[in-house]
Amino acid sequence: MSKKFKILCLLLAAAILLIVVINLNTGFLSLTLQDFLQDSAQSQIAEIRINRVLVMLLAGISIPTSGFLMQEYFQNPLAGPDILGITSVASLSVAFYIFFSHDLLIPEFLQNSFLSLSAITGSLGLMLILLSMSNKFQDKSYLIIFGFLISAFAGAVVSLLQFYAENQSLKNYILWSFGANNMVTRNQIYVLAILVFIGLFICFKSIKPLIGNSLGTSYAQSLGVNLKQLKLLIIVASSLLSASITAFLGPILFVGIIVPHFCRLIYNPSKLWQQWILNMFLGMLVMLLFSVVAEKTQIPMNVISSVFGIPVILLMLLKQNKV
């Protein structure tokens, strides 16, 4: 581990701790340390803020990791869960669940589990389609176009569902799509943490084969890399990480693209283990910053991520065009 990498990690960790403290002190009411540590009149508000920080940390780990895996596998800096349509299809699956589950007798304690399962199933199905299409496209950049078409189609279907939906179902979907991080409960965080841990474990198993894959298919096979198994690991990990966050927080756009991009700018892009760690550190910092802005301005989280992400992606395209 190089000295530069250690310094970067220490700086990011210090910044994360600072933003965590700012997050815990951001809101309509001022809280004291006692409110966080002991029972008081405002302990419930303190718990909401703690939950907000925890879910932002999980989102900051998951979304950039998903984008990092896809970009390294497809060898395309614009690959990501939202650009390739995974987030849109996860949102479509959640929309189907919200709009039609009111006719089903589902116990309340199982509703959030089904919500997460629907998002993961939808994104997993799309990833299988994308990877099967990748064998037919000689130029993998066509997958970006294919993902855009899928996103457009999913958006059209969601709009159609919204048009015919009942008032309460429509309200529930709109509130979900805003990405309200204050609405996530502690029990939901436990479920989300389990899903994220599974996704990270699969990612851990994928890094070493990805290093071989980055050197070329023939060289990877000579090293004993199982390319079919690698493809499956990428499918499951990326879908699980991005869809689980989408299920509980709504669509958080472009973070899975811009964070890996910045990590490659600040450190050697060929060091995949270090890149993965940097993605998680920087992702947590970015999501915590978004959380502070959302609380200060009352602007939905997905709007903030889009306003921040779109100019960055445009600059990436202009930079690639110059090269």
C-alpha positions as CSV (number, residue, x, y, z in Angstrom):
1,M,0.0,0.0,0.0
2,S,1.5,3.3,-1.1
3,K,1.9,6.3,1.1
4,K,-0.3,8.4,-1.2
5,F,-3.1,5.9,-0.8
6,K,-2.9,5.9,3.0
7,I,-2.9,9.7,3.0
8,L,-6.0,9.7,0.8
9,C,-7.8,7.2,3.0
10,L,-7.0,9.2,6.1
11,L,-8.2,12.5,4.6
12,L,-11.4,10.9,3.4
13,A,-12.0,9.3,6.7
14,A,-11.5,12.6,8.6
15,A,-13.9,14.3,6.1
16,I,-16.5,11.6,6.6
17,L,-16.3,12.0,10.4
18,L,-16.7,15.7,10.1
19,I,-19.8,15.4,7.8
20,V,-21.3,12.8,10.1
21,V,-21.2,15.3,12.9
22,I,-22.7,18.0,10.7
23,N,-25.4,15.6,9.6
24,L,-26.3,14.8,13.2
25,N,-26.6,18.5,13.9
26,T,-28.6,19.4,10.8
27,G,-32.4,19.8,11.2
28,F,-35.1,22.0,12.4
29,L,-34.3,21.5,16.1
30,S,-30.9,21.8,17.9
31,L,-30.0,18.6,19.8
32,T,-27.5,18.0,22.5
33,L,-25.2,15.0,23.1
34,Q,-27.6,13.8,25.8
35,D,-30.4,13.5,23.2
36,F,-28.2,11.0,21.4
37,L,-26.9,9.0,24.3
38,Q,-29.8,9.1,26.8
39,D,-33.6,9.1,26.8
40,S,-35.0,12.6,26.5
41,A,-37.9,14.5,24.9
42,Q,-36.0,14.7,21.6
43,S,-34.4,11.2,21.6
44,Q,-36.8,10.2,18.8
45,I,-35.5,13.0,16.6
46,A,-32.0,12.0,17.4
47,E,-32.7,8.4,16.3
48,I,-34.1,9.7,13.0
49,R,-30.9,11.6,12.4
50,I,-28.7,8.5,13.3
51,N,-30.8,6.4,10.9
52,R,-30.3,9.1,8.2
53,V,-26.5,8.9,8.7
54,L,-26.5,5.1,8.7
55,V,-28.5,4.8,5.5
56,M,-26.3,7.4,3.8
57,L,-23.2,5.5,4.7
58,L,-24.7,2.3,3.3
59,A,-25.8,4.1,0.1
60,G,-22.3,5.6,-0.2
61,I,-20.8,2.2,-0.1
62,S,-23.2,0.4,-2.4
63,I,-23.9,2.7,-5.3
64,P,-20.3,3.5,-6.2
65,T,-19.3,-0.1,-5.8
66,S,-22.0,-1.1,-8.2
67,G,-20.8,1.5,-10.7
68,F,-17.2,0.5,-10.2
69,L,-17.9,-3.2,-10.9
70,M,-19.8,-2.4,-14.1
71,Q,-17.3,0.1,-15.4
72,E,-14.4,-2.3,-14.9
73,Y,-16.2,-5.2,-16.4
74,F,-17.5,-3.3,-19.5
75,Q,-14.4,-1.2,-19.7
76,N,-16.6,1.9,-20.1
77,P,-16.4,4.9,-17.8
78,L,-20.1,5.7,-18.5
79,A,-21.4,2.3,-17.4
80,G,-23.5,2.5,-14.3
81,P,-26.7,1.3,-12.7
82,D,-28.7,4.3,-13.9
83,I,-27.2,4.8,-17.4
84,L,-27.6,1.1,-18.3
85,G,-31.2,1.2,-17.0
86,I,-30.8,-0.9,-13.9
87,T,-32.1,1.9,-11.6
88,S,-35.0,2.6,-14.0
89,V,-36.1,-1.1,-14.1
90,A,-35.8,-1.4,-10.3
91,S,-38.0,1.7,-10.1
92,L,-40.5,0.1,-12.5
93,S,-40.6,-3.0,-10.4
94,V,-41.2,-1.0,-7.3
95,A,-43.9,0.9,-9.1
96,F,-45.7,-2.3,-10.0
97,Y,-45.5,-3.4,-6.4
98,I,-46.8,-0.1,-4.9
99,F,-49.6,0.3,-7.4
100,F,-50.9,-3.3,-7.3
101,S,-50.0,-4.6,-3.8
102,H,-52.9,-2.8,-2.1
103,D,-55.2,-5.6,-3.4
104,L,-53.0,-8.2,-1.8
105,L,-53.2,-9.2,1.9
106,I,-49.5,-8.8,2.7
107,P,-48.6,-8.4,6.4
108,E,-47.1,-5.0,7.2
109,F,-43.8,-6.5,8.5
110,L,-43.3,-8.2,5.1
111,Q,-44.2,-5.3,2.9
112,N,-40.7,-3.7,2.9
113,S,-39.1,-7.1,2.2
114,F,-41.3,-7.5,-0.9
115,L,-40.5,-4.0,-1.9
116,S,-36.8,-4.7,-1.8
117,L,-37.3,-8.1,-3.5
118,S,-39.2,-6.6,-6.4
119,A,-36.5,-4.0,-7.1
120,I,-33.7,-6.6,-6.9
121,T,-35.7,-9.0,-9.2
122,G,-36.3,-6.4,-11.8
123,S,-32.6,-5.2,-11.9
124,L,-31.3,-8.7,-11.9
125,G,-33.5,-9.6,-14.9
126,L,-32.2,-6.5,-16.8
127,M,-28.6,-7.3,-16.0
128,L,-29.1,-10.8,-17.5
129,I,-30.5,-9.2,-20.6
130,L,-27.7,-6.7,-20.8
131,L,-25.0,-9.3,-20.5
132,S,-26.7,-11.6,-23.1
133,M,-26.8,-8.6,-25.4
134,S,-23.2,-7.8,-24.8
135,N,-22.3,-11.0,-26.6
136,K,-24.1,-9.8,-29.7
137,F,-22.7,-6.3,-29.8
138,Q,-19.1,-6.1,-31.0
139,D,-18.9,-2.6,-29.7
140,K,-19.9,-2.6,-26.0
141,S,-20.7,1.1,-26.2
142,Y,-24.0,0.0,-27.9
143,L,-25.0,-1.2,-24.4
144,I,-25.2,2.4,-23.3
145,I,-27.7,3.1,-26.1
146,F,-29.6,-0.1,-25.2
147,G,-29.7,0.9,-21.6
148,F,-31.0,4.3,-22.5
149,L,-33.8,2.8,-24.5
150,I,-34.7,0.5,-21.6
151,S,-34.7,3.5,-19.2
152,A,-37.0,5.4,-21.6
153,F,-39.4,2.4,-21.9
154,A,-39.4,1.9,-18.1
155,G,-40.1,5.6,-17.6
156,A,-43.0,5.5,-20.0
157,V,-44.6,2.5,-18.3
158,V,-44.2,4.2,-14.9
159,S,-45.9,7.3,-16.3
160,L,-48.7,5.1,-17.6
161,L,-49.1,3.5,-14.2
162,Q,-49.2,6.9,-12.5
163,F,-51.9,8.1,-14.9
164,Y,-54.2,5.2,-13.9
165,A,-53.2,4.8,-10.2
166,E,-55.3,5.6,-7.2
167,N,-54.5,8.7,-5.2
168,Q,-52.9,6.9,-2.3
169,S,-50.8,4.6,-4.4
170,L,-49.7,7.6,-6.5
171,K,-48.8,9.5,-3.4
172,N,-46.8,6.5,-2.0
173,Y,-44.8,6.2,-5.2
174,I,-44.0,9.9,-5.5
175,L,-42.8,10.0,-1.9
176,W,-40.7,7.0,-2.5
177,S,-39.2,8.4,-5.7
178,F,-38.2,11.6,-3.9
179,G,-35.5,9.6,-2.1
180,A,-36.6,10.6,1.5
181,N,-33.8,9.3,3.6
182,N,-35.5,10.4,6.8
183,M,-38.2,7.8,6.3
184,V,-36.0,4.7,6.6
185,T,-36.5,2.9,9.9
186,R,-34.0,1.0,12.0
187,N,-35.5,-2.3,11.0
188,Q,-35.2,-1.4,7.3
189,I,-31.6,-0.4,7.9
190,Y,-30.9,-3.9,9.3
191,V,-32.4,-5.5,6.1
192,L,-30.5,-3.1,3.9
193,A,-27.2,-3.8,5.8
194,I,-27.6,-7.5,5.2
195,L,-28.2,-7.0,1.5
196,V,-25.3,-4.6,1.2
197,F,-23.0,-7.0,3.1
198,I,-23.9,-9.9,0.7
199,G,-23.2,-7.6,-2.3
200,L,-19.9,-6.5,-0.9
201,F,-18.9,-10.1,-0.2
202,I,-19.6,-11.0,-3.9
203,C,-17.7,-7.9,-5.0
204,F,-14.7,-9.1,-2.9
205,K,-14.8,-12.4,-4.8
206,S,-14.9,-10.5,-8.1
207,I,-12.0,-8.1,-7.8
208,K,-9.2,-10.6,-8.4
209,P,-10.9,-12.0,-11.6
210,L,-11.6,-8.5,-12.7
211,I,-7.9,-7.7,-12.6
212,G,-7.2,-10.5,-14.9
213,N,-10.1,-9.5,-17.2
214,S,-8.8,-6.0,-17.5
215,L,-5.7,-7.4,-19.1
216,G,-7.7,-9.0,-21.9
217,T,-9.9,-12.1,-22.4
218,S,-7.2,-14.4,-23.7
219,Y,-4.7,-13.4,-20.9
220,A,-7.5,-13.8,-18.3
221,Q,-8.2,-17.3,-19.5
222,S,-4.5,-18.2,-19.4
223,L,-4.5,-17.1,-15.8
224,G,-7.4,-19.4,-15.0
225,V,-10.1,-16.8,-14.7
226,N,-13.6,-18.3,-15.1
227,L,-15.2,-15.6,-17.3
228,K,-18.7,-17.1,-17.1
229,Q,-18.5,-17.1,-13.3
230,L,-17.1,-13.6,-13.3
231,K,-20.1,-12.4,-15.4
232,L,-22.5,-14.0,-12.9
233,L,-20.7,-12.4,-9.9
234,I,-20.9,-9.0,-11.6
235,I,-24.6,-9.5,-12.4
236,V,-25.5,-10.4,-8.8
237,A,-23.3,-7.9,-7.0
238,S,-24.2,-4.9,-9.1
239,S,-27.9,-5.7,-9.1
240,L,-28.1,-6.4,-5.4
241,L,-26.2,-3.3,-4.4
242,S,-28.0,-0.8,-6.7
243,A,-31.5,-2.3,-6.3
244,S,-31.4,-2.6,-2.5
245,I,-30.6,1.1,-2.2
246,T,-33.2,2.0,-4.9
247,A,-35.8,0.0,-3.0
248,F,-35.4,1.9,0.3
249,L,-34.2,5.3,-0.9
250,G,-35.6,5.7,-4.3
251,P,-33.6,6.3,-7.5
252,I,-30.2,8.0,-6.6
253,L,-28.9,8.9,-10.1
254,F,-25.4,9.3,-11.4
255,V,-23.5,8.7,-8.2
256,G,-22.5,5.3,-9.5
257,I,-20.8,7.0,-12.5
258,I,-19.2,10.1,-11.1
259,V,-17.6,8.6,-7.9
260,P,-15.6,5.9,-9.8
261,H,-14.6,8.6,-12.3
262,F,-13.1,10.9,-9.5
263,C,-11.4,7.9,-7.9
264,R,-9.6,7.1,-11.1
265,L,-8.5,10.8,-11.3
266,I,-7.0,10.9,-7.8
267,Y,-5.3,7.5,-7.8
268,N,-3.8,4.8,-10.1
269,P,-6.8,3.3,-12.0
270,S,-5.1,0.0,-12.5
271,K,-5.0,-0.7,-8.8
272,L,-8.5,-2.2,-8.5
273,W,-8.3,-3.2,-4.8
274,Q,-7.4,0.4,-3.8
275,Q,-9.9,1.8,-6.3
276,W,-12.7,-0.2,-4.6
277,I,-11.7,1.1,-1.2
278,L,-11.5,4.7,-2.5
279,N,-14.9,4.3,-4.1
280,M,-16.5,3.4,-0.8
281,F,-14.8,6.2,1.1
282,L,-15.6,8.9,-1.5
283,G,-19.1,7.5,-2.0
284,M,-19.9,7.8,1.8
285,L,-18.5,11.4,1.8
286,V,-20.6,12.4,-1.3
287,M,-23.8,10.8,0.0
288,L,-23.4,12.5,3.4
289,L,-22.9,15.8,1.7
290,F,-26.0,15.3,-0.4
291,S,-27.9,14.5,2.9
292,V,-26.8,17.8,4.4
293,V,-27.9,19.7,1.3
294,A,-31.2,17.9,1.2
295,E,-31.9,18.7,4.9
296,K,-30.9,22.4,4.5
297,T,-32.8,23.0,1.2
298,Q,-35.6,20.4,1.5
299,I,-34.8,19.4,-2.1
300,P,-35.3,15.7,-2.9
301,M,-32.2,13.6,-2.9
302,N,-32.6,12.4,-6.5
303,V,-32.8,16.0,-7.7
304,I,-29.6,16.9,-5.9
305,S,-27.7,13.9,-7.3
306,S,-28.9,14.7,-10.8
307,V,-28.0,18.4,-10.6
308,F,-24.5,17.4,-9.4
309,G,-24.0,14.4,-11.7
310,I,-25.2,15.7,-15.1
311,P,-22.5,18.4,-15.5
312,V,-19.8,16.0,-14.4
313,I,-20.9,13.4,-17.0
314,L,-21.1,16.1,-19.7
315,L,-17.5,17.1,-18.9
316,M,-16.5,13.4,-19.1
317,L,-18.0,13.2,-22.6
318,L,-16.2,16.3,-23.7
319,K,-12.9,15.1,-22.3
320,Q,-13.3,11.7,-24.1
321,N,-14.2,13.6,-27.4
322,K,-10.9,15.6,-27.2
323,V,-8.9,12.4,-26.8
